[in-house]
Amino acid sequence: MLAFIVRRLLIAIPVLLLASVLTFFLVVNSGDPLEGLRQKPGISQQVIRAEEIRLGLDKPFVPRYLDWAGNFFTGDMGTDIRNKPVWPELWSAIKYTMRLVLIAELLAFSVGLMIGIVSGVRQYSGFDYSATFISFLFFSLPVFWFANLLKVFGAIEFNDWLENPSVSILFAVVLTAFIGGSFYLIGRKRERLRLAQPGARYKWGGIALGVTGLVMLSAVFFFEGRKYDRFVKTIGSEPRELAETFGERLWSYVGHGLLPVIVLFTVSYAGYSRFMRASMLEQLNADHVRTARAKGISETRVIVRHAFRNALIPIATVATLSWGALIAGAVITERVFAWNGMGDFFLDSLSNPSPDPNRLLAFVMVTATFTIIFNIVADIIYAILDPRIRM
Amino acid sequence: MRLSRKRAALACALSLSLFAAACGSDEDSTSDTTADTGATEETTAPAGGEADSEAVIVYAAEQEYTSYNNGAADQGLFSNTLVLNQLLPGPIQYLPDLTNKTWEPVAKSVTVSSEDPLTIEYVLQEGAVWSDGEAIDCDDFWLAWRSGNGKDGNRKDAAGKDAVDEEGNPLPVWNTASTTGYEDVESLACSEDGKTITATFSKTFADWKVLFGGLLPAHIVERESGVADLTAELSAEDLLKVADFWNTGFVGFKPETHVSGGPYVMTEFKTGQSLTLERNPKWFGEPAKAAKIVYQMVPDATAQPAALQNGEVDVITPQPNTDLVEQIKAIEGVNLQFLAGTVFEHYDLNLKNEHLASLKVRQALAACINREEIVETMYRNVDPEAKVLNNRIFMPDSPYYKDGSGDFAAQDVDKAKALLEEDGYVLGDDGIYAKNGKKLSLRLGRRDPNERRQQQNELFIEQCKPAGIELTDDPSEDFNAVRLPAGDYDIALFAWVATPALSSNNSIYLPPEQGGGQNWVNYVNEDLVPLFDSANTSLDEAARADIYNQVDQILWDDMVTIPLVQWTELYASAGSVGGVVPNSFAGVTWNAETWTKTAK
C-alpha cells in the first residue's frame, strides 16, 4: 500500500512538470499582462520596463520558465500584476471553495447514492419514475437561472416572510388535506397490488393527516407575533462580523451557504443518482447475483454485499474525478453568489484587467495537484472495493 | 493625461471602453449598456426617520481594493480611489460637476501668492492629524513631490552608474505612474510648524489643483524605512530604502502602516470579501454620520440588485443595462439616479488613411452619421435623458460646456454626398463612391468582444450606406492595447475620460512631436500649439475654458474626431439610506462621510 502510494506520487512529479510547461506555454501566450498599465495616460517607458523585469516578461520562454519553476517548486508563487503575493489569496480561495464544495458534494453523493440504489432495485416502479423525472429536471436546470430564481424565492421572499412570519389557517388546512390524501392514495394502490395489508390506506392516510395537521397547527401558533432577521444571504462566502455564541455563528454561516449549496447539490445529485442506478442495474442482472440468489442468500445480503459493493467501483471513478474538478471552482455558482472561491479567483486572474501570469499558473498547478491526488485516491478505493486488484 | 485623485480612471476608461473589465466594468459585455446625460434626478431624497449614528452602510464593490498607493505605476486602480476618498487627505476636493473647492477640514487656505513664477501657498488646519496622532504637514507634501517629480532619477549600481536592465534601459527609483505637474515644482518650502507649504513652480502648470491630492503619511514611510527625514538630502542607500517602501509597502492593509487622515479609518480587510472603514476618532472635521462604511465584494453586477433588495448592501453602482434597471426599479423604496459620466465614446478618424486625409471625406462622415439615432437606440432605453455629446473637453454639466457642432449637429445625407462629389469622388455602380479607382471603404475598429460597440458600429454602417460610403465592422481583441497606439485602423471607436486636469487633453490633440503622445492619428494643426501653450499657463479658469472651447471649435472644423455620447452611470441606494450623490470622477464614495441610514 505504502509502496503503491509512493510510486504513484513519484509518477506525479513528471506529470506535474509536464503540466507546468504546457500551462506556462498557454499562459505566456494568453495576452499582455501589462495591457492595463500600458494604457495608463502619461506612463513612462521606464516604468513599463521595470514592470516587465519584475514579471520576467523581458526574458525568452526557456529562462523565464526556469525562473518561474525554480521559485514555484521551492514554494514561492511570486506576485501578481498588482505586486501582491499570490499565495494568501489563492489559499483563501481554496478554503472557501472547499467549504462550499465539500458540503454540497457530500450531500449530493450520499443522497444520490441512496436514491440510485432504490431506483435500481425497484426498477420501473413509481419511485423509480419520479426519481428519474426529478434527476433529469435537475440535470437540465440552467445554473444561472436557477440561482437567480432561488435568490428571489429562497432569499428575498423568504426573508420578507421571516421578518413578519405567519401561517394562515387556510394554508394549513389545504396542505394537511393534500398530504393526508396523497398517502391515502398510495396506500390504496399498494393494497390493490397486494403489497400492503388491507386497510393500509386508512392507517397511512390517517397518520399522515394527523402528523401534518399537528405540525401545521403548531406552526400557526408558533409564528404568531414572532420576528426574525433576514437570514438567507444572496452574496458573500461568510458573515462580515462573527456573532457571540457558537449557535448564532453557525446560523449565520448557514445563511450564507444555503443557496449556493442548494444549487451545487441539485446539479451534482442528479448525476450521482443516475450513475448509481445504472451501475446497480448492471450488477443486479449479473451472473454472480443470480448465483447468490440461487444459493438462497437473503435479499438484503445480495443487494448490499454482492450488488452494491461492485456497483460502487465505477462510482468511485466518477466521484473522485468530479471532486478533483470541483476544486477548480464552480465558476457560475461562485460568481452569482459572490462566493470568493477558486472559480472567482480564476476569472479574476484571466482579465483583471489583463491576464495575470503568476496567478493563473498557481491556480492551474494547484488544481492539477488536486486532480492527481484524487486520482490516486480513486485507485486506492478500487483496491479496497475489488479484491482482484492488487496494489 | 493625468489625474491626481483618480489617476487610474483614465486607464480604466480606455480599457473599460473595451470592457477590459478593469475599473469595475461589467463582465458580460452584452446588451445595450450605458448611455447618459446630465444627472436626471437631483440627489437623493432624505430618508424618513432618524439617522442612526451606529449605522453600517454597505457599498457593493465590483473590484477589489489593492493598495493605499494609487500613484504607484503597478497599483493605481479606481477601486482604490473609492476607498481612499475617505482616508487620504488633500487640500482640494472635486465636486460632481468637476469644479473644485478647498477641502476645509484639511486646508485652511490655498492661495496663488505669485503668478510668475507660479507660487502656491497651502495653509493646513492646525488640528489636522493622522489617525495615529501625527500631524498632517509639510513632510506629507514632500513625499508626494519627491516620489512624483522624477528628480531622484534612476537606480544606481555598485559603481555608481545607472543600473540598467539587459537592454540598457534605466530603472527609476520611484515607481511612479506619472511625473506630470510635480516635475514642474521647483521647490517646496515648509514653515517652522510644517503647516504652511509653499510650492514654487519652474514653469506655470495651470492644473496645479490636481497636485497633492490623496497624500500618503510620510512619517510612516520614514519609520518603516528607518530614514529620519525624507525632506533632507539622502544618501543613495537611504533614498532606495524610502523609495522601496513607497513602491511596495502600501499594498494591502496593515493597521500600523495604513493610517488615515480622512473621516474614516480602515479597520479590516478580508481579501475577496469585504473591507471595513470605521469612523476615525482623530478626524478633525465634522464627524462622519454613519459608524461604518463597508465595501462588500460583489464582482457580478447582475447579483447586485438582488443583494440590494435583500438588504445585504445599501448602495450599488453597476454598469447599467435595461434588465438591471428594470430589476432595480422593482425594488420598493429604492432611490435610483442616473448620471452622464465623464467617460465618453467617440470615433477617431485616422489621417494616415488616404481617404480620411481629406477634410471633405471626414466631414461627409460627420454628416452621414446619425448620432441622435445611436443615442436613442442604444442609450435612452436606460436613461431617457441621454443626449448627444457635442464637446470633447467639457461635459454638459460643466458651466463651460459649449456645443460646437454647428452644421454637423444632425444627419444630412445629401450634404455628405455633395461633400464627396466636391472632393472628386464618383458614385460607382455598386452605390459606393470612389476616387481614382479607389472605393470609399473604411473599417470601424473596436475592441472585441463588446456588444454595445458592435451595435453602435452597425448603426453607423447603415446610416452611411445611403451616402455611398462603405463601412465595415473591424473588431479585434487587442484593439486598444496594440492597434490603437500603433495607429493601425481607419476609424476607431473608443472612450476618453474628461478630467478636471484639462492639460491632459494636450497629449491627444497636439502634434506627436510636440507632446501629443496619444495623438495616434497623426493629426497636426499648428494653430493648436499656441492655444494649448497659453491654456497651460493661464491661471484664470474662465479664460482658460474659453481657450479650450476654441480648441474644441478647431477640432470640429478639422473633424478628426466625432464625439458621440457619455456613458450612463447608475447609482442606486436603499430607501433607508440618504445622501448618496453621484460623482463620476471621484466615485460614489466621495461624500460617504455624509451618508445616513435610518434605524430599523
Interface residues (C-beta under 8 A of the other chain):
Chain A: G31 D32 E35 G36 L37 R38 Q39 K40 P41 G42 I43 S44 Q45 Q46 V47 I48 R49 A50 E51 I53 R54 D58 I81 R82 N83 K84 P88 E89 S92 A93 Y96 N148 K151 V152 A155 I156 N159 R230 V232 K233 T234 I235 G236 S237 E238 R240 R335 V336 F337 A338 N340 D344 F345 L347 D348 S351 N352 P353 S354
Chain B: M1 R2 R7 A8 L10 A11 C12 L14 S15 A20 A21 A22 C23 E27 A60 Q63 T66 S67 A72 A73 D74 Q75 G76 L77 N154 D165 E166 E167 N169 P170 L171 P172 N175 T176 A177 S178 T179 T180 T248 V251 G252 K270 T271 G272 Q273 S274 T276 V294 Q296 M297 V298 P299 D300 T302 A303 A306 A307 Q309 N310 G311 E312 V313 E477 D478 N480 A481 V482 P485 S504 S507 G517 Q518
